[in-house]
């Protein structure tokens, strides 16, 4: 698949017929062919994904070859970064409501049409990672593989709950036990 695309990119022209069995074309791919931009297949981007409820499969997840990855890249930057979250049916779903907890990269049609709400996001931190992302370097000059892996391959796990949600959580602790939300009873 990637070889076929790269052949077209090296020529700088699209094939007369866009055969979907050879490559799944979108606007960005067509524009990249005209720019003669080739793609690389990175085997480190193979993930386990939740395809349907209780059905997992292996997928290739990379911005180059996947159209519209949305915020999932921040939730699962590499296959080694764990996460968990709720997958809920969306407004345009054919079903009333459904929820599923998933711990792998979700297909956005796990439960018909829906949305993933992660527990964590992974933000780049320190050293060369800060320089690459335009962030302030807080590593104190230490940029070894040890310090990098200590925070998850140059990333730190951040709570993915909005300020409003955090405000609700702080105030929920003051409610009587039967009215508290979630499993936090303290």
Beta strands, then each sheet from edge to edge (+ up, - down):
strand 1: 46-52
strand 2: 55-60
strand 3: 85-89
strand 4: 99-102
strand 5: 105-106
strand 6: 114-118
strand 7: 120-124
strand 8: 155-159
sheet 1: 2+ 1- 5-
sheet 2: 4+ 3- 6+
sheet 3: 7+ 8-
end
